[in-house]
Amino acid sequence: MNQAAILALCSIATIISCTQSPEQRARELISKMSVEEKASLMVHPSAPIEQLGIPAYNWWNEALHGVARNGKATVFPQPIGMAASFDQALLEQVFTAASDEGRVKNRQALKEGASGWYQGVTFWTPNINIFRDPRWGRGMETYGEDPYLTGQMGMAVVRGLQGPSDAKFLKAHACAKHFAVHSGPEWNRHTFNAEVSERDLRETYLPAFKDLVTKADVQEVMIAYNRFRGVPCGANDFLINKILRGEWGYKGIVTSDCWAIADFRPRFHNYSEDFPHAAAAALITGTDLNCGVAYEHIPEAVAKGLVSEDVVDRSLERLLAARIRLGELDGITEPWDHLADDIVEGPAHLALARRMAQESLVLLTNNGVLPLPADARVALLGPNADDREMLWGNYNAIPEFTVTLADALRARIPSLLVEKGCSLVLDDTPFDIASLADVDVVVFAGGISPRIEGEEMPVELPGFKGGDRTDIDLPAVQRRLLAQLHDAGKKVVLVSFSGSAVGLEPELSSCDAILQAWYPGEEGGNAIADVLFGDVAPSGKLPVTFYKSVEQIPDYEDYAMKGRTYRYFEGEPLFPFGYGLSYTTFEYGQPVVKGRKLVVSVTNTGSCYGEEVVQLYVRFLDDAEGPLKSLRGFKRVGLKPGESAKVSFKLDDEVFLSWSDDARDMVPVHGAWELMVGGSSQVLKSVKRDW
């Protein structure tokens, strides 16, 4: 767009020249405002200031796995499932599609004169907290338990949402959340104080945030509800000023989680005596935007001398400059006007959702029952067999075209028997096996549901509390029915839907195959059927450790990493991080180091095409307190039967990051290292070298 066109699009009512920098223009606008007007622009439903040409804008929008909570849009798999793809390129395509849909829906809203919730282009995603404990109900929103994987996938989300960094106007905002040290419990998040060592902080909880800030130029960072070392995250000078804005040089917006600043008050964190004091504490520390009502008290806080107006101006300048860079302050929708309305949940995006769902599926066990032959006599049972809403996960749109597993299998088997069989959790009428007399294979759609795990939910059921889980076992009512089917001589394929790891040790005996499906989005049914019948070979890998039971892991409220995740867990998992079977097999050669590269040969030794996620792990041998191993690279490679490929990893400084007592941070460290390559975190070939 040329300068003349830009000037023509500027609001006539705005007296500030569009030729100024966003910051200059913001400062001049601010100089013409009262403190009440300033405060009205610093809450998520920002008010209009008509005499200055500033339109109303609501900062709160969601796009966790597609544009959410604003009518129809394409619903992609839940992030934990997309993490299982280990496919950053595909993930970036997903969020490019999501931001395209977001721009279309924003344009539609503007034409109607609307500026409400979920209609803007500032998306409060991705959630890059570490999924340190399978009991956390919101873990489904994350990209798993590993800092490196989380950072790589999170940066792909940012690139897809925000568009080219050198564009005149940003396509949208992404938001790294929740900063920092936040991964449950849900039931006490408004009062919880997270305590971790400096090593765990820098080695596990912060690296993904650092990646998004320093490498991907994320435009917003959202603070967490909890306290960190006794201070609420939204007023935590150590987190916001020393690390985020200081060490990492972050210049963007810091926003509160919704009503998190209200939590500063005595009923919750007992940090601030009332709303004016809470608003002042957050502003002074550098939290710019308030989702909630606390910043409505800014004028009172200024009048009482709790915070200076200069501090208010500092945050408001960041907010207005960001709106200018989005084109939002002036109603600029170019260069996205070419995006047609019908791309929203259109064929191209549905195909993308199906492809991502296919890559998200993880085959955990298979005794040869899969893939199913086309003429298999199949019945579909289970509480998740025909549940559309379960497929959507949380923070979702309401799509028009959801395909359940029942829908997809009926399309292949018109006479398919479909029965619920049992409920998710509570006991109910026993299932009559006699109805399966003519059936060879039972596909059982079980697991759990976002109705009973998720963000701060009023749920009290056996194994579930407040959105979290109190144990990780498959609910007993399902376990009994699976055993009953096995005892009746049926071949059983368990399709397990969940946002987190499920303890499935008894199911290793009662089931002939187990496919982990997560919450796979609106094309989930089609994707699962594609894999069950062998149209596509499964290729997903676990982004979290599947433990046998909660007895294997520390107390939920203990944030220390010792004994948690594949990096520090010394027991025997049910299924390890990075694990996933295919319908073919892959053989790895011995890795070799050539200069600053590690090269390994991978061969498809089976009988069908397959895609393998080749994983690089490292261990610093001179550090007895460090992780057992840490992911430092992964590449997805597709091979035909008998085909080989040489996969290489660049051995740059970041591969050799380790904790330094002297630096009090993660830095490249010289010494003896073990480099390990394989198809999971457990089956690895290694080479040792000094670096």
C-alpha positions in Angstrom: 0.0 0.0 0.0 1.5 3.4 -0.9 1.7 6.4 1.4 -1.2 8.2 -0.2 -3.5 5.2 0.3 -2.4 5.0 3.9 -3.2 8.6 4.5 -6.6 8.3 2.8 -7.5 5.5 5.2 -6.6 7.5 8.3 -9.5 8.6 10.4 -10.7 12.1 9.4 -11.4 12.8 13.0 -7.8 12.0 14.0 -5.8 15.2 14.0 -2.5 13.4 14.4 -0.6 12.8 11.2 -0.2 9.2 10.0 3.4 10.0 8.9 4.5 9.9 12.5 5.8 6.7 14.1 3.2 4.8 16.1 4.8 5.9 19.3 4.9 9.5 18.4 1.3 9.4 17.3 0.3 7.6 20.5 2.0 10.2 22.7 0.3 13.1 21.0 -3.1 11.4 21.4 -2.4 10.7 25.0 -1.5 14.4 25.6 -5.1 15.3 24.7 -6.8 12.9 27.1 -8.0 13.1 30.7 -7.0 10.4 33.1 -10.5 9.0 32.9 -10.2 8.7 29.2 -6.8 7.0 29.5 -8.2 4.5 31.9 -11.1 3.7 29.6 -8.5 2.5 26.9 -6.6 0.2 29.3 -9.3 -2.4 29.9 -10.2 -5.2 27.5 -13.4 -3.5 26.2 -11.7 -0.2 25.3 -14.1 2.7 25.0 -14.2 5.0 22.0 -12.9 8.6 22.3 -14.7 10.1 19.4 -13.2 13.6 19.4 -9.8 11.9 18.9 -10.9 9.5 16.3 -10.3 6.4 18.5 -12.9 3.7 17.9 -14.0 1.2 20.5 -12.0 -2.0 20.6 -12.2 -5.2 22.6 -8.7 -6.8 23.1 -10.1 -10.2 24.1 -10.1 -12.7 21.3 -9.2 -16.4 21.3 -7.7 -18.7 18.7 -6.3 -21.6 20.7 -6.9 -24.0 17.8 -8.8 -21.8 15.4 -10.8 -18.6 15.9 -13.0 -19.2 18.9 -16.3 -18.1 20.5 -17.5 -16.1 17.5 -19.8 -18.3 15.6 -18.5 -20.6 12.9 -14.8 -21.2 12.2 -12.6 -24.1 11.5 -11.9 -26.1 14.6 -8.4 -27.7 14.4 -7.2 -30.3 16.9 -6.6 -29.3 20.5 -3.0 -28.0 20.9 -1.8 -31.1 22.8 -2.8 -33.1 19.7 -1.1 -30.7 17.3 2.0 -31.0 19.5 1.9 -34.8 18.8 2.5 -34.0 15.1 6.0 -32.6 15.8 5.3 -30.6 12.6 6.1 -26.9 12.9 5.5 -26.2 9.2 2.0 -27.7 9.3 1.3 -25.9 12.5 2.2 -22.6 11.0 -0.1 -23.3 8.1 -2.9 -24.0 10.6 -2.5 -20.7 12.3 -2.1 -18.8 9.1 -5.5 -20.2 8.2 -6.8 -19.3 11.6 -5.6 -15.7 11.3 -7.0 -15.5 7.8 -10.4 -16.5 9.2 -9.8 -14.0 12.1 -9.2 -11.2 9.6 -12.4 -12.1 7.6 -14.5 -12.2 10.8 -13.0 -8.9 12.0 -13.8 -7.3 8.6 -17.3 -8.6 8.8 -17.8 -7.2 12.3 -16.4 -3.8 11.3 -18.9 -3.6 8.3 -21.7 -4.1 10.8 -20.3 -1.5 13.2 -19.4 -4.0 15.8 -16.4 -4.1 18.1 -17.3 -6.7 20.7 -15.8 -9.7 22.4 -14.0 -12.1 20.1 -14.2 -9.8 17.1 -10.8 -8.2 17.2 -7.4 -9.4 15.9 -5.5 -9.6 19.2 -5.5 -13.3 20.0 -4.6 -14.5 23.5 -2.8 -17.6 22.4 -0.6 -19.7 22.5 -0.6 -21.3 25.9 3.1 -22.3 26.3 3.1 -23.3 30.0 4.8 -26.6 30.6 2.5 -29.6 31.0 4.4 -30.8 34.0 1.7 -33.0 35.6 -1.0 -35.0 33.8 -3.6 -34.0 36.4 -3.7 -30.4 35.1 -7.0 -29.9 33.3 -5.7 -27.1 31.1 -2.7 -29.2 29.9 -4.7 -29.9 26.8 -4.2 -26.2 25.8 -0.4 -26.6 25.8 2.2 -28.2 23.5 3.4 -30.7 26.1 6.0 -31.3 28.8 9.2 -30.3 26.9 10.5 -26.8 26.8 12.2 -27.2 23.4 9.1 -28.7 21.7 6.9 -26.1 23.3 9.1 -23.3 22.1 9.3 -24.6 18.5 5.6 -25.1 18.3 4.8 -21.8 20.0 7.0 -19.9 17.6 5.1 -21.5 14.6 1.9 -20.3 16.2 3.2 -16.8 16.4 4.5 -16.7 12.8 1.1 -18.0 11.5 -1.0 -15.6 13.5 1.1 -12.4 13.2 2.2 -12.7 9.6 5.4 -11.3 8.1 7.3 -9.2 10.7 8.3 -6.6 8.1 4.7 -5.9 6.9 3.4 -2.3 7.2 0.6 -3.6 9.4 0.6 -6.7 11.5 -1.9 -9.3 10.6 -2.8 -10.0 14.2 -1.3 -10.3 17.7 -0.3 -13.6 19.3 0.1 -13.7 23.1 2.5 -15.9 25.1 0.7 -17.1 28.2 0.7 -17.6 31.2 3.8 -15.9 32.5 5.1 -17.6 34.5 5.4 -20.9 36.4 1.8 -21.9 35.9 0.4 -25.4 35.3 -2.3 -26.0 37.9 -4.0 -26.8 40.1 -7.1 -25.1 38.7 -9.1 -25.1 42.0 -6.6 -22.8 43.8 -5.0 -20.8 41.0 -6.3 -17.5 42.5 -4.4 -18.1 45.7 -1.5 -20.4 44.8 2.1 -19.4 45.3 4.6 -21.1 42.9 8.0 -21.8 44.4 10.8 -23.2 42.1 14.5 -23.2 42.1 16.3 -20.8 39.8 17.5 -23.7 37.8 14.1 -25.2 37.3 12.8 -21.7 36.4 15.5 -21.1 33.7 15.8 -24.7 32.5 12.1 -25.6 32.3 9.5 -22.9 32.9 11.0 -19.9 30.9 12.7 -21.2 27.7 9.6 -21.3 25.6 8.7 -17.7 26.7 12.2 -16.6 25.8 12.0 -18.2 22.4 8.7 -16.5 21.6 10.0 -13.1 22.8 13.5 -13.1 21.4 13.1 -15.1 18.2 9.4 -14.8 17.1 8.7 -11.2 18.2 5.4 -12.1 20.0 3.4 -8.9 20.5 1.7 -9.7 23.8 2.6 -11.6 27.0 -0.1 -12.6 29.5 0.7 -12.8 33.2 -0.5 -15.8 35.2 -3.0 -15.8 38.1 -0.7 -17.3 40.7 1.9 -15.7 42.8 5.5 -16.4 42.0 7.8 -16.4 45.1 5.2 -14.6 47.1 4.3 -11.8 44.6 1.4 -11.9 42.1 2.8 -12.4 38.6 1.1 -9.2 37.4 3.1 -7.2 39.9 6.2 -9.3 39.9 9.2 -7.0 39.2 11.6 -10.0 38.9 9.5 -11.6 36.1 8.3 -8.5 34.2 11.2 -6.1 34.5 14.3 -8.1 35.3 13.7 -11.0 32.9 11.0 -10.1 30.4 11.7 -6.4 29.7 15.3 -6.4 31.0 17.2 -9.6 30.0 15.1 -10.3 27.0 14.5 -6.7 25.8 10.7 -7.2 25.4 9.0 -4.0 24.1 5.5 -5.3 23.6 2.3 -5.4 25.7 1.9 -7.2 29.0 -1.7 -8.1 29.7 -3.3 -9.5 32.7 -5.2 -12.8 32.7 -8.9 -12.1 33.2 -9.6 -10.7 36.6 -6.1 -11.6 37.7 -5.4 -8.1 39.1 -8.6 -8.4 41.1 -6.9 -11.4 42.7 -4.3 -9.1 44.4 -6.9 -8.3 47.0 -7.2 -9.8 50.5 -9.7 -12.5 49.6 -7.1 -14.0 47.3 -3.4 -13.2 47.3 -3.7 -10.6 50.0 -1.1 -8.4 48.3 -3.1 -5.2 47.7 -5.8 -3.8 50.0 -8.3 -2.8 47.3 -8.8 -2.2 43.6 -6.9 1.2 43.4 -3.9 -0.3 45.2 -4.0 -3.4 43.0 -4.2 -1.3 39.8 -1.3 0.8 40.9 0.9 -2.2 41.8 0.3 -3.8 38.4 0.8 -0.5 36.4 4.0 0.4 38.3 5.4 -3.1 37.5 4.5 -2.8 33.8 1.2 -4.7 33.2 -0.3 -2.5 30.5 -3.7 -4.0 29.8 -6.3 -5.2 32.3 -8.7 -8.0 31.3 -11.2 -7.2 34.1 -12.3 -4.2 36.1 -9.3 -3.2 38.2 -8.1 -0.5 35.8 -11.4 1.2 36.0 -9.9 2.4 39.3 -6.9 4.1 37.7 -8.3 7.6 38.2 -8.8 7.0 41.9 -5.3 5.5 42.2 -3.8 8.6 40.5 -5.8 10.9 42.7 -4.6 9.2 45.8 -1.0 9.3 44.7 -0.6 5.6 44.4 0.6 5.8 40.9 1.8 8.7 38.7 0.1 9.7 35.5 3.4 9.2 33.7 3.3 5.5 34.6 -0.2 5.3 33.1 1.0 7.0 30.0 3.8 4.6 29.6 1.5 1.6 29.4 -1.1 3.4 27.3 1.5 4.4 24.7 2.3 0.7 24.2 -1.4 -0.1 23.7 -2.1 2.7 21.3 1.0 2.1 19.3 0.1 -1.5 18.9 -3.4 -0.6 17.7 -1.8 1.7 15.1 0.5 -1.1 13.9 -2.5 -3.4 13.4 -4.3 -0.7 11.4 -7.1 -1.1 13.9 -7.1 2.5 15.0 -7.9 3.7 11.5 -10.1 0.9 10.3 -7.5 -0.4 7.9 -8.2 -4.0 6.7 -5.7 -4.1 3.8 -3.9 -6.2 2.7 -6.4 -8.8 3.8 -9.4 -7.5 1.9 -8.8 -10.2 -0.8 -9.6 -12.9 1.7 -13.1 -14.2 0.7 -15.8 -14.7 3.3 -16.2 -18.4 2.3 -12.6 -19.3 3.4 -14.1 -19.6 6.9 -14.6 -23.3 7.4 -14.1 -23.7 3.7 -12.8 -26.8 1.9 -9.1 -25.8 2.0 -9.2 -25.3 5.8 -11.2 -28.4 6.4 -8.6 -30.4 4.5 -5.9 -28.7 6.6 -7.8 -29.7 9.8 -8.1 -33.3 8.6 -4.3 -33.4 7.8 -3.4 -32.0 11.2 -5.7 -34.5 12.9 -4.2 -37.4 11.0 -0.7 -36.3 12.1 -1.8 -35.9 15.7 -3.0 -39.5 16.2 -0.6 -41.7 18.2 -0.7 -45.4 17.8 0.2 -46.8 21.3 -0.2 -50.5 20.8 -1.1 -52.8 17.9 -1.0 -56.6 17.9 -1.8 -56.7 14.2 -5.5 -55.8 14.3 -4.8 -52.5 12.6 -5.2 -51.4 9.9 -8.7 -52.9 9.6 -9.6 -54.7 6.3 -12.3 -53.0 4.3 -14.6 -55.9 4.9 -14.1 -56.1 8.6 -17.3 -56.8 10.6 -17.0 -53.8 13.0 -19.2 -52.3 15.7 -18.6 -48.9 17.3 -19.1 -48.5 21.1 -18.2 -46.0 23.7 -19.4 -42.7 25.2 -17.3 -40.7 22.7 -18.5 -42.4 19.6 -20.9 -39.8 18.4 -20.1 -36.7 20.5 -19.4 -33.6 18.4 -18.6 -31.3 21.3 -16.0 -33.6 22.7 -14.1 -33.3 19.5 -14.0 -29.5 19.7 -12.0 -29.4 23.0 -12.1 -26.0 24.8 -11.7 -22.4 23.6 -13.5 -23.5 20.4 -15.7 -22.2 17.6 -19.1 -23.8 16.8 -18.4 -25.4 13.4 -21.0 -26.4 10.9 -19.4 -29.6 9.6 -18.2 -31.7 12.5 -17.6 -35.4 11.6 -17.7 -37.7 14.6 -16.2 -41.2 14.5 -19.7 -42.6 14.1 -20.3 -40.4 11.1 -17.0 -41.4 9.5 -17.4 -45.1 10.1 -21.1 -45.1 8.9 -19.8 -43.6 5.6 -17.6 -46.7 5.2 -20.0 -49.2 6.8 -23.6 -48.2 6.2 -24.9 -51.0 8.5 -22.6 -50.1 11.3 -23.8 -50.9 14.8 -23.3 -47.9 17.1 -24.0 -48.1 20.8 -22.9 -45.9 23.7 -22.2 -49.0 25.8 -21.5 -47.0 29.0 -21.1 -43.5 30.3 -17.8 -41.6 30.6 -17.5 -41.9 34.4 -20.6 -43.0 36.3 -21.9 -46.5 36.5 -24.9 -47.3 34.4 -26.7 -50.3 32.9 -24.4 -53.2 31.9 -24.0 -53.7 28.2 -25.5 -56.8 26.6 -22.8 -58.5 24.6 -25.2 -60.6 22.7 -25.9 -57.8 20.3 -22.3 -58.2 19.0 -22.7 -61.8 18.0 -21.9 -61.0 14.3 -19.0 -58.6 15.1 -15.3 -59.4 14.8 -13.8 -56.0 15.9 -15.2 -53.5 18.4 -13.9 -50.0 18.0 -14.4 -48.5 21.5 -14.4 -44.6 21.6 -13.6 -44.0 25.2 -11.3 -41.8 27.3 -12.5 -38.6 28.9 -14.0 -35.3 27.7 -13.5 -31.5 27.9 -16.8 -31.5 29.8 -14.9 -32.9 32.8 -11.3 -31.7 32.3 -10.4 -28.1 31.6 -10.2 -24.6 33.0 -11.6 -24.1 36.5 -14.7 -26.2 36.1 -17.5 -26.9 38.6 -16.9 -30.7 38.3 -16.8 -33.1 41.2 -16.7 -36.7 39.9 -14.7 -39.8 40.8 -11.2 -38.9 39.6 -12.0 -35.3 38.7 -12.0 -32.1 40.7 -12.5 -28.5 39.6 -11.3 -29.2 36.0 -8.3 -31.2 37.1 -7.9 -34.9 37.7 -7.2 -36.6 41.0 -6.0 -39.8 39.3 -5.2 -40.6 35.7 -6.8 -44.1 35.3 -9.3 -44.7 32.6 -12.7 -44.4 34.3 -13.7 -47.7 35.9 -17.0 -48.1 34.1 -15.1 -48.0 30.7 -12.4 -50.3 32.0 -15.0 -52.9 33.0 -16.7 -52.9 29.6 -13.4 -53.2 27.8 -12.5 -56.3 29.9 -16.0 -57.7 29.3 -15.5 -57.3 25.5 -12.2 -59.0 25.6 -13.5 -61.9 27.7 -16.3 -62.3 25.1 -13.6 -63.0 22.5 -13.9 -59.7 20.6 -10.9 -57.9 19.1 -11.0 -54.5 20.7 -9.5 -51.3 19.3 -9.5 -48.5 22.0 -9.7 -45.0 20.5 -8.8 -42.9 23.6 -9.9 -39.3 23.6 -8.3 -37.0 26.2 -6.4 -33.8 26.6 -3.8 -35.5 28.8 -2.1 -38.8 29.6 -4.4 -41.6 30.7 -3.3 -44.6 32.8 -4.0 -47.5 30.5 -2.0 -50.4 32.0 -4.9 -52.9 32.3 -5.9 -52.0 28.7 -2.7 -53.4 27.4 -4.3 -56.8 28.1 -7.9 -56.1 27.2 -7.3 -54.2 24.0 -5.7 -55.4 20.7 -4.8 -51.8 19.7 -4.9 -48.4 21.4 -5.0 -45.2 19.4 -4.6 -41.9 21.3 -6.8 -39.4 19.6 -6.7 -36.3 21.9 -9.6 -33.9 21.0 -9.0 -33.9 17.2 -11.3 -31.1 16.0 -14.1 -31.1 13.5 -12.4 -33.4 11.0 -11.4 -35.8 13.8 -13.8 -38.6 12.8 -12.5 -38.7 9.3 -8.9 -38.6 10.4 -9.4 -41.5 12.8 -11.2 -43.6 10.1 -8.4 -42.8 7.7 -5.9 -44.3 10.2 -8.0 -47.2 11.3 -8.5 -48.4 7.7 -4.9 -47.8 6.7 -5.5 -44.9 4.2 -2.9 -43.1 6.3 -0.3 -44.6 8.5 -0.2 -43.2 12.0 2.8 -40.9 12.6 2.1 -38.9 15.8 4.5 -39.0 18.8 3.6 -38.4 22.4 4.4 -34.8 23.6 3.9 -36.0 27.2 5.0 -39.0 29.2 2.2 -41.6 29.8 2.7 -42.8 33.4 1.2 -46.0 34.7 -0.6 -44.1 37.6 -0.3 -41.1 39.8 1.7 -43.2 42.2 4.7 -42.6 39.9 4.7 -38.8 40.2 5.2 -36.2 42.9 2.6 -34.2 44.7 0.6 -32.1 42.3 1.3 -28.8 44.0 5.1 -29.4 44.1 6.5 -27.4 41.1 10.0 -28.9 41.4 11.0 -30.8 38.3 12.6 -33.7 40.1 10.7 -36.9 39.2 8.7 -35.2 36.5 8.5 -35.5 32.7 10.9 -37.7 30.7 13.7 -35.3 31.6 13.7 -36.2 35.3 11.5 -39.2 35.7 13.6 -42.3 36.6 10.8 -44.9 36.7 9.4 -47.0 33.9 6.6 -45.1 32.0 3.7 -46.8 30.4 4.6 -45.0 27.2 7.6 -42.6 26.9 7.7 -39.1 25.6 8.3 -39.1 21.8 6.8 -42.5 21.4 4.4 -43.6 18.6 4.0 -46.6 16.4 3.4 -46.8 12.6 2.1 -49.4 10.2 5.7 -49.7 9.0 9.0 -49.9 10.8 12.1 -47.7 10.8 15.7 -48.6 11.3 18.3 -46.1 12.5 22.0 -46.2 11.6 24.7 -45.1 13.9 24.8 -41.3 14.2 28.0 -39.6 13.3 29.3 -36.1 14.0 30.7 -34.2 11.0 32.0 -30.9 12.1 29.0 -28.9 13.4 26.4 -31.5 12.2 25.1 -34.8 13.4 24.0 -37.1 10.6 21.9 -40.3 11.0 20.5 -42.7 8.3 16.9 -43.7 8.7 15.4 -46.6 6.6 11.8 -47.7 6.1 12.1 -51.5 6.7 8.4 -52.2 6.4 5.9 -52.7 3.7 4.1 -49.3 3.4 4.8 -45.6 3.2 5.3 -44.0 6.6 6.4 -40.7 8.2 8.9 -40.8 11.1 9.7 -38.1 13.6 13.5 -38.3 14.1 14.4 -36.9 17.5 17.7 -35.5 18.8 18.4 -35.6 22.5 21.4 -34.4 24.5 22.9 -35.0 27.9 25.7 -33.0 29.5 27.8 -35.8 31.1 29.6 -33.5 33.6 26.3 -32.4 35.3 25.1 -35.0 37.8 22.1 -32.8 38.8 20.9 -32.2 35.2 18.2 -33.8 33.1 18.6 -37.4 32.0 18.2 -36.1 28.5 16.7 -33.1 26.7 15.2 -32.7 23.3 17.2 -30.4 21.1 15.9 -31.2 17.6 13.3 -33.1 15.6 12.6 -33.6 11.9 9.7 -35.4 10.2 10.7 -37.5 7.3 8.5 -39.5 4.9 9.8 -42.8 3.4 8.6 -45.4 1.0 9.2 -49.1 1.7 12.9 -49.8 1.5 13.8 -46.1 1.1 16.5 -44.5 3.3 17.3 -40.9 4.1 20.1 -39.1 5.8 18.8 -36.8 8.4 21.1 -34.0 9.7 20.9 -31.8 12.8 22.9 -28.6 13.1 25.0 -28.6 16.2 24.9 -24.9 17.1 25.5 -23.4 20.5 21.8 -23.8 21.6 22.2 -27.6 21.3 24.7 -27.4 24.1 22.8 -25.2 26.5 23.0 -26.3 30.2 22.6 -24.7 33.6 25.6 -22.7 34.8 25.9 -21.9 38.5 28.2 -19.0 37.6 25.8 -17.4 35.0 22.7 -18.4 37.0 21.1 -19.2 33.6 21.1 -21.6 30.7 24.2 -21.0 28.6 26.3 -23.0 26.1 28.6 -25.1 28.2 31.8 -26.9 27.2 32.6 -30.4 28.3 31.5 -34.0 27.6 28.2 -34.5 25.9 26.1 -37.4 24.8 24.1 -37.0 21.6 21.2 -39.4 21.1 19.0 -40.0 18.1 15.9 -42.2 17.7 12.2 -42.5 17.3 11.3 -41.9 20.9 13.0 -40.6 24.1 13.8 -44.2 25.1 14.9 -46.1 21.9 18.0 -44.2 21.0 21.5 -44.5 19.4 24.2 -42.3 20.7 27.6 -40.8 20.2 29.7 -39.0 22.7 31.8 -35.9 22.0 33.6 -33.1 23.7 32.4 -29.7 22.8 
